[in-house]
Amino acid sequence: MLASTKKGFGAAAQDPNATTYASPGPGAFSISIFSKTLHWMNYQEMADAVAEMGFDGIDLTVRPEGHVVPERVADDLPRAFEAIKKAGLNIYMITTAINRADDPFTQPILKTAGSLGIPFYRMGWIAYDEKKSIEDNLKIFKDEMTKLAALNKTYGIHGGYQNHSGMSFGSPVWDLWTILKELDPQWIGSQYDVLHATVEGANSWPLGLRSLKSYIRTVDIKDFYWTKKDNQWRAQVVPLGEGMIDFGRFFRLLKDYNISAPLSMHFEYPLGGAEHGAKNITMNKEEVLNAMKQDVITLKRLLRESGVG
């Protein structure tokens, strides 16, 4: 195991104006696999394969078309949790489509996850209404995230919003910080994605990281480079270490800021459909698992070389 698998989940309360995230979170620098790429396996098959590959945990999809669908969360999340624990792994985080407190599935998901001691969940994306000003959009987003933070507190779980490249809320990072700086980071914050941060700010991403440092509780890991296709430049996701992400600088900054978050590895390069969450894949299963295993080996090396792992 790369890092401690601490019990007693739940991040320590932080001053929203604090300059550092001073205490390690549960599962600090543990490595989980985002289960979207393993939708072609059942719970026990997945757990056994993930343990063999050298991961510490599973970032479980609890959303439509996920390993656990919202309609069955009270029954199926405990079943998945048991299978994953049986394989010697943890669930440090789950990935959801939650972005409203009043959605009928929000409370059942948070209640079930909280009762199992799962410390973190990733929220769903939030879209800008182009008919409204940026300021008016942010007022609406703040209201929704304030309600979610209160609900998270009720169930003892932290919600993290992922910055994603594109035109959605959080893509430029500053908009996410504008809202989070007025909320309690114990209950709501950032799931920081270094790939998307680099896509949107190839040279300026460290400024965005610095603004969010007190709110980051989980981190996404993947790599990419720019490629030109049909006369357009696109971000091409590639195996870890083959792209342009400056992981050495990134991990050193995390260390400098005392950010000790669990990591979720994403696999978005071609893997026979697994990269898209397919239930049936067209690539040899062993080749898919070997590719994932190589990325884990690479990540552990990068962490060691950065003085983090």
C-alpha positions as CSV (number, residue, x, y, z in Angstrom):
1,M,0.0,0.0,0.0
2,L,1.2,3.4,-0.9
3,A,-0.4,5.3,2.0
4,S,-2.3,4.8,5.2
5,T,-5.8,3.6,5.2
6,K,-7.1,5.5,8.2
7,K,-10.4,5.0,9.9
8,G,-12.5,7.6,11.3
9,F,-13.4,9.3,8.0
10,G,-14.4,12.9,7.8
11,A,-12.1,15.9,7.0
12,A,-11.1,18.2,9.8
13,A,-12.9,21.6,9.8
14,Q,-10.9,24.4,8.0
15,D,-11.0,28.1,8.1
16,P,-12.2,29.2,4.6
17,N,-9.5,31.8,4.6
18,A,-6.7,29.4,5.6
19,T,-3.6,29.4,3.4
20,T,-3.0,25.7,3.6
21,Y,-4.8,22.4,4.1
22,A,-3.1,21.6,7.3
23,S,-4.2,18.0,8.2
24,P,-4.0,14.9,6.0
25,G,-7.4,13.6,4.8
26,P,-8.5,10.0,5.1
27,G,-6.7,7.8,2.7
28,A,-4.0,10.4,2.1
29,F,-2.3,9.7,-1.3
30,S,-4.0,6.3,-1.5
31,I,-4.7,5.3,-5.2
32,S,-8.2,4.4,-6.3
33,I,-9.4,3.4,-9.7
34,F,-12.4,5.2,-11.2
35,S,-14.8,2.3,-11.6
36,K,-16.3,3.7,-14.8
37,T,-13.7,1.8,-16.7
38,L,-14.7,-1.5,-15.0
39,H,-18.4,-1.5,-15.7
40,W,-17.9,-4.8,-17.5
41,M,-17.2,-6.5,-14.2
42,N,-19.4,-7.3,-11.2
43,Y,-18.6,-6.1,-7.7
44,Q,-16.5,-9.1,-6.6
45,E,-14.7,-9.5,-10.0
46,M,-13.9,-5.8,-10.0
47,A,-12.6,-5.8,-6.4
48,D,-10.4,-8.8,-6.9
49,A,-8.9,-7.4,-10.1
50,V,-8.3,-4.0,-8.6
51,A,-6.5,-5.5,-5.6
52,E,-4.3,-7.5,-7.9
53,M,-3.4,-4.5,-9.9
54,G,-2.0,-2.7,-6.8
55,F,-4.7,-0.1,-6.1
56,D,-5.7,0.9,-2.6
57,G,-9.4,1.5,-3.3
58,I,-12.2,2.0,-5.8
59,D,-13.8,5.3,-6.7
60,L,-17.2,3.8,-7.3
61,T,-19.8,5.1,-9.8
62,V,-23.1,5.7,-8.0
63,R,-25.0,7.4,-10.7
64,P,-27.2,6.5,-13.8
65,E,-25.5,3.7,-15.7
66,G,-23.0,3.3,-12.9
67,H,-22.0,0.3,-10.9
68,V,-24.7,1.4,-8.4
69,V,-27.7,3.1,-9.9
70,P,-29.5,5.7,-7.7
71,E,-32.7,3.8,-7.6
72,R,-31.0,0.9,-5.8
73,V,-28.4,2.7,-3.7
74,A,-29.8,1.5,-0.3
75,D,-29.4,-2.1,-1.4
76,D,-26.5,-2.2,-3.8
77,L,-24.0,0.3,-2.3
78,P,-23.6,-1.8,0.9
79,R,-23.2,-4.9,-1.3
80,A,-20.5,-3.3,-3.4
81,F,-18.9,-1.9,-0.2
82,E,-18.8,-5.4,1.3
83,A,-17.2,-6.9,-1.8
84,I,-14.6,-4.2,-2.0
85,K,-13.7,-4.5,1.7
86,K,-13.5,-8.3,1.3
87,A,-10.7,-7.8,-1.3
88,G,-8.8,-5.6,1.2
89,L,-9.6,-2.3,-0.4
90,N,-11.4,0.9,0.6
91,I,-14.0,3.2,-0.9
92,Y,-12.5,6.7,-0.2
93,M,-14.9,8.3,-2.7
94,I,-17.8,7.7,-4.9
95,T,-18.7,9.5,-8.1
96,T,-22.3,10.8,-8.4
97,A,-24.5,13.0,-10.5
98,I,-25.6,15.0,-7.5
99,N,-25.8,18.8,-8.0
100,R,-29.0,19.7,-6.2
101,A,-30.1,19.0,-2.6
102,D,-33.7,18.6,-3.6
103,D,-33.1,15.9,-6.2
104,P,-35.1,12.8,-5.0
105,F,-31.9,10.6,-5.1
106,T,-29.6,13.0,-3.3
107,Q,-30.5,12.2,0.3
108,P,-30.7,8.4,-0.2
109,I,-27.2,8.4,-1.8
110,L,-25.7,10.6,0.9
111,K,-27.4,8.8,3.7
112,T,-26.3,5.4,2.5
113,A,-22.7,6.5,1.8
114,G,-22.4,8.4,5.1
115,S,-23.7,5.4,7.0
116,L,-20.9,3.2,5.5
117,G,-18.2,5.8,6.5
118,I,-17.4,6.8,2.9
119,P,-15.8,10.2,3.4
120,F,-16.0,11.9,-0.1
121,Y,-18.2,12.0,-3.1
122,R,-17.8,13.8,-6.4
123,M,-20.7,16.0,-7.5
124,G,-22.3,16.1,-11.0
125,W,-21.5,18.9,-13.4
126,I,-23.3,22.2,-13.4
127,A,-24.1,24.0,-16.7
128,Y,-24.2,27.8,-17.2
129,D,-27.5,29.3,-18.4
130,E,-26.4,31.4,-21.3
131,K,-29.4,33.6,-21.0
132,K,-28.2,34.8,-17.6
133,S,-25.2,36.8,-16.7
134,I,-22.1,35.1,-15.1
135,E,-23.0,36.9,-11.9
136,D,-26.6,35.7,-11.9
137,N,-25.4,32.1,-12.7
138,L,-23.0,32.2,-9.8
139,K,-25.7,33.4,-7.4
140,I,-27.8,30.3,-8.3
141,F,-24.8,28.0,-8.1
142,K,-23.9,29.3,-4.7
143,D,-27.4,28.8,-3.4
144,E,-27.5,25.2,-4.6
145,M,-24.0,24.4,-3.2
146,T,-24.9,26.0,0.1
147,K,-27.9,23.7,0.4
148,L,-25.7,20.7,-0.5
149,A,-23.1,21.7,2.1
150,A,-25.8,21.6,4.8
151,L,-27.0,18.2,3.6
152,N,-23.5,16.9,3.5
153,K,-23.0,18.0,7.1
154,T,-26.1,16.1,8.1
155,Y,-24.8,12.9,6.7
156,G,-21.1,13.4,7.5
157,I,-19.7,13.3,4.0
158,H,-17.8,15.8,1.9
159,G,-18.9,16.8,-1.7
160,G,-16.2,17.8,-4.2
161,Y,-16.8,19.5,-7.5
162,Q,-14.5,18.5,-10.3
163,N,-13.0,21.2,-12.6
164,H,-13.6,20.0,-16.1
165,S,-12.4,21.5,-19.4
166,G,-15.1,23.1,-21.5
167,M,-17.9,25.6,-20.8
168,S,-19.4,24.2,-17.6
169,F,-19.1,25.7,-14.2
170,G,-15.7,25.1,-12.7
171,S,-13.8,25.0,-16.0
172,P,-12.0,28.3,-15.5
173,V,-11.5,27.4,-11.7
174,W,-11.9,31.0,-10.6
175,D,-15.7,30.7,-10.7
176,L,-15.5,27.6,-8.4
177,W,-13.2,29.5,-6.0
178,T,-15.6,32.4,-5.9
179,I,-18.3,30.2,-4.4
180,L,-16.2,27.9,-2.3
181,K,-14.4,30.7,-0.4
182,E,-17.8,31.5,1.3
183,L,-18.6,27.9,2.2
184,D,-17.3,25.5,4.8
185,P,-14.6,23.4,3.2
186,Q,-15.3,20.6,5.7
187,W,-18.4,19.7,3.8
188,I,-18.0,21.0,0.3
189,G,-15.0,21.7,-1.9
190,S,-12.9,20.6,-4.9
191,Q,-12.1,17.4,-6.6
192,Y,-9.1,18.8,-8.4
193,D,-8.4,17.5,-11.9
194,V,-4.9,18.4,-13.1
195,L,-5.5,17.3,-16.7
196,H,-8.5,19.6,-17.2
197,A,-6.7,22.4,-15.3
198,T,-3.8,22.1,-17.7
199,V,-6.1,21.9,-20.8
200,E,-7.7,25.2,-19.7
201,G,-4.5,26.9,-18.4
202,A,-1.3,25.2,-19.7
203,N,0.9,27.7,-18.0
204,S,-1.4,29.3,-15.4
205,W,-2.9,26.1,-13.7
206,P,-0.6,26.6,-10.6
207,L,-2.5,29.8,-9.9
208,G,-5.8,28.0,-10.0
209,L,-4.4,25.3,-7.8
210,R,-3.2,27.9,-5.3
211,S,-6.6,29.5,-5.1
212,L,-8.3,26.1,-4.4
213,K,-5.7,24.6,-2.1
214,S,-7.7,25.0,1.1
215,Y,-10.7,23.3,-0.5
216,I,-9.1,20.3,-2.3
217,R,-10.1,17.0,-0.7
218,T,-9.7,14.5,-3.6
219,V,-7.6,14.6,-6.8
220,D,-8.1,13.1,-10.3
221,I,-5.1,11.7,-12.2
222,K,-4.7,11.2,-16.0
223,D,-2.4,12.5,-18.7
224,F,-2.7,14.1,-22.2
225,Y,-1.1,15.9,-25.0
226,W,-2.3,18.2,-27.8
227,T,-2.9,16.6,-31.2
228,K,-4.3,18.0,-34.5
229,K,-7.1,16.2,-36.2
230,D,-9.4,17.5,-39.0
231,N,-7.5,20.8,-38.8
232,Q,-8.5,21.2,-35.1
233,W,-6.3,20.9,-32.0
234,R,-7.7,18.4,-29.4
235,A,-6.6,17.1,-26.1
236,Q,-5.7,13.4,-26.5
237,V,-5.6,11.4,-23.3
238,V,-2.7,9.0,-23.1
239,P,-1.2,6.5,-20.7
240,L,0.3,8.1,-17.6
241,G,3.8,9.6,-18.2
242,E,3.4,9.8,-22.0
243,G,1.7,13.2,-22.0
244,M,2.5,16.8,-21.1
245,I,1.2,17.0,-17.5
246,D,4.0,18.2,-15.2
247,F,3.4,15.7,-12.5
248,G,6.6,16.5,-10.7
249,R,5.7,20.1,-10.2
250,F,2.1,19.2,-9.4
251,F,3.0,16.7,-6.7
252,R,5.6,19.0,-5.2
253,L,3.0,21.8,-5.0
254,L,0.6,19.4,-3.2
255,K,3.4,18.7,-0.8
256,D,4.2,22.4,-0.3
257,Y,0.5,23.2,0.4
258,N,0.1,20.2,2.7
259,I,-2.6,18.7,0.5
260,S,-2.8,15.0,1.3
261,A,-5.7,13.8,-0.7
262,P,-6.8,10.4,-2.0
263,L,-6.1,10.0,-5.7
264,S,-8.5,8.7,-8.3
265,M,-7.0,7.3,-11.5
266,H,-9.0,7.8,-14.7
267,F,-8.4,5.9,-17.9
268,E,-9.7,7.8,-21.0
269,Y,-7.4,6.5,-23.7
270,P,-8.6,3.7,-26.0
271,L,-9.3,0.5,-24.0
272,G,-11.9,-1.3,-26.1
273,G,-14.8,0.8,-24.9
274,A,-13.9,0.5,-21.2
275,E,-12.8,4.1,-21.3
276,H,-16.4,5.1,-22.0
277,G,-17.9,3.0,-19.3
278,A,-19.0,0.2,-21.7
279,K,-20.7,-2.9,-20.2
280,N,-19.1,-5.1,-22.9
281,I,-15.6,-4.4,-24.2
282,T,-14.0,-5.2,-27.5
283,M,-10.4,-5.5,-26.3
284,N,-8.8,-8.4,-24.6
285,K,-9.6,-8.1,-20.9
286,E,-6.0,-8.9,-19.8
287,E,-4.7,-6.2,-22.0
288,V,-7.0,-3.7,-20.5
289,L,-6.0,-4.7,-16.9
290,N,-2.3,-4.7,-17.8
291,A,-2.6,-1.2,-19.2
292,M,-4.2,0.0,-16.0
293,K,-1.6,-1.8,-13.9
294,Q,1.2,-0.1,-15.8
295,D,-0.3,3.3,-15.1
296,V,-0.4,2.4,-11.3
297,I,3.2,1.5,-11.4
298,T,4.0,4.8,-13.2
299,L,2.0,6.8,-10.7
300,K,3.8,5.3,-7.7
301,R,7.1,6.1,-9.3
302,L,6.1,9.7,-10.0
303,L,5.0,10.1,-6.4
304,R,8.3,8.7,-5.1
305,E,10.3,10.9,-7.4
306,S,8.4,13.9,-6.2
307,G,9.0,13.1,-2.6
308,V,5.4,12.5,-1.9
309,G,5.0,8.7,-2.0
